[in-house]
Amino acid sequence: MFAENVSVLVRVLNGTFSRSENSIARPRVLDVSVVSPAGRVRLDTTAWSVAGDTSTFRVQTGGAGTYLLGASTRPNVIPLTGKEFNEYLEVDGVPDVLAARRRAGELGKGVRERYHKHVKAVLQVGATRTEHFQSVLQYPAEIIPLENPYSVQRGGVLRVRTLVEGVPVANQFVLYGGRTATGRRIVQRSTRSDSAGIARIPLRVNGAWYVKFIHMTRLQNDSVDYESKWASLTFQVR
């Protein structure tokens, strides 16, 4: 929980929940937004710091409420060998594409991938809880919590909706995990969204949690073979 009317340093990890592989260059940042009781404010990307392996920016809190932070990147293209692509699909949670490559006998085939990432975080300012946590930022991929994470008790279930281009996605593979209040790792688990695009996340312990998915499609008549849209949501359970 954060106090009202203070400056908050936000750290953006590009890698895993615990470790950042590198910072994101400022020209790649398309949007940085804060949604609060005062409305949505798009921050100037010159406030985005790229020093070291972790990107940072500052948010000035206002009145009490449940705030939503969001950041969206421009697409980037990367070439990958068949082995690199297969390992990435397995580790980062894109099993359907990996299975399709296996069926087609394409595991040894290298690819070019276009990817972009869209991250969100919910934070509580003061004691008053508001509905701003469920704001849709109209990113190409995003996760919408259907309950306020700060209202869900340990042992409860948080429902989230998976959206791609504003449309709920059925059967989307979703990963979730985090760290307890003492720093112990919350084992990563997986689930899938239902026919309405809703995934259910059991919050077994208090701590910092993440929910994430990668929506990947095979492309034809394009300069790349695949396009992936990454979405993540982080929040606290107290």
N, C-alpha and C positions, 0 to 999 in steps of 0.2 A: 504494500500500500504506500502511496506517495502523498505528500502534503500538498495543499493548495498553494498556488502562486510561487512555485519554485522551479528552478531549472533542472531538468533531468537529462543525464547523458545516456543516450541509447547506443548500444553496441550491436552491430549487424555482422553475424558470423556467416561466412561463405564456405560451407563445407559440411560439417556435422553440427549437432546441437551443442557439442562441447568444444569443438576445435575449428578454427577458421584457417582455410588453406591460403587465402589471399584476400586483400581488400578489393572492392569493386570500383573501377575507375569512374570518376564523376560523369564523363560523357555518356556512360552506359545507363545512368539513372534517369528514368523517364518520369517518375512521380514519387514524391514523399508527402504523405498526408497525415493529418491529425484530425480525428473526429471527436468532438467534446460537446458539452451542453451549449457551447457557443457556435456550433456548426462545424463544417469541414474547412480546414485551412490547408492549402498546399504550400509546403515550405520551399523556399528558394534552394535549389540544389547546390548553390555555392556554400551552403552550410554543411555539406557532406564532406567529411574528412576521409582521406585515403591513406593515412600514415600507417605503416606496418601491415600486418596481415588481417586487421579488423577495421571495417568501416564504422564511423561514428557520426552522430549528429545530435543536436540538443533540442529538447522540447520544453517549452515554457508552459507549465500547467496553469490552469485558471481556477474556476469554481469546481466544487466537488462533483463527481460523476464517474461512470465507467467509460474510460477513453479507449479509442481504437487507433492504433498506429499502423500505417501501411507504407510499403515501398515496392516499386515496380521497376524492372529493368528492361532495356531495349533488347531485341533479339541479338544473339551472337551465334556464329557458326564455328563448329569444331570438327576436324577429321579424326576418326577413330579406327584403329585396326579391328578386325573381327573379335580378337581376344579381349581388347579393351572394352569394346561395346558390350560384349556378353557379360563381363564382370560387373560393369556399371548397371546393366539391367537387373542382375541378380542382387547386388548389394543395395541399390537405391530403390528397389521396389517397383519394377516394371515387368512382372512375370508373364503377362499375356504376350508382349512383344517377343520376349525370349522364347516362349513356347512356339510362337509362329515361325521364328527363324529356325528353330530346331525341326519343325515339321517340313519346312521348305528346303532343308539342307543348306542353309545359308550361314551357319555358325562361323564359318571361316571368312565370310565376306566383310570387308571394311565398309564404313559408311561415312557420310557427312550428315551432321545433325545441326539443326537450328534449335536453339533453346532460349528460354527467357524465364525469369524467376519473379515470383510475386509473394511477398511475405507480409504477415500481419501479426500484431501483438495486442493483447488486451491488458490494460493496466487500470487499477483502481486508484482514484484520487479522492482523498477524504472518505467520509463514511457513507455518503449518499450514492446508491446504485441507480444507474440509468440504463436506457435501452440502446445506447450508442454502439455497444459491442457488436450488434448485429447489422451494422451499416454495410451496404454493398458498395464497394469502391469501383466497380465496373472494370476490374482488371481482367485480363484474358483467362486467368484461373484464380479462384479464391475459395476460401473455406469460411462459411458463415456459421458461427455458433448459434444455436437456437435457444439456449439458456445462458444466463449470465454465469460464466465460470466461477465467479466469486460467490455465487449463491449455491453452487453444487457442493454438497458435503462429501467428505472422504467416504468412499464406498458407493457413491452415486454414479450416475451415467450422464455424460454430456453428449447431446445430439448435435451433430454438425452437418451442414449441407455442402456437398461438393458441387461447385459451379465451374463450367468452362464456357467462355463467351456468354456468360449470363444464364446458361441453361443447366439445370440439374443433370448430373451424370449418374446413371445407374451402373452398378457393378464395378465402381471405381475401386481399385486396390489402394488402401489407406494404411499408413504406418503411424504409430504413436508410441511415445515413451517420455523420458525426461530424467530429472534428478530430484531426489528427496531434499528436504530442508537441511539435512546433514551432508549433502553432497553425494550420497550413494546413488548409483545408476538405477533408474527404473527400466527394467528390461523392455526392449522394443518389441512390440507385438503388431499384428496386422488384422485388418478387418476389411469388409467391402461395403460400399453403399448399397442401399436397397433400391427399389424401383423408383422411388421419389428422390433419389440422390442423397439420402440421409444415412450417415454412418454413426454408430453408437460407440462411445469411448468410455469404458469403465475406469473411473478414477479411484484406484485402489489405495493410494497414499497421498499425503500432503507433499507439495513440492512444486517445482517448475516443470510444466508439461509442454510437449509439442504434438501437433497433428500435422501430417503432410501427405501429399500425393504428387505423382508425376503423370500427367495425361499425355501420352505419346501417340502420334498417328503416322502411318506410312504415307508418303507423298508420291505422286506421279507427275511427270512433266514439270519438275522443279529442279532447282540447282542443288537441292539437298535430298537425302533419302528419307529422313524423319524430321518431324518437328515435335518438341516437347515443351509443355507448359507446366511449370513447377508452382505449387502453392503450399504455404505453410502457415500455421497459426500457433502462437505460444501464449501461455497464460499461467497464472498461479492457482493452486488449490490450497486453501488454508484451513 
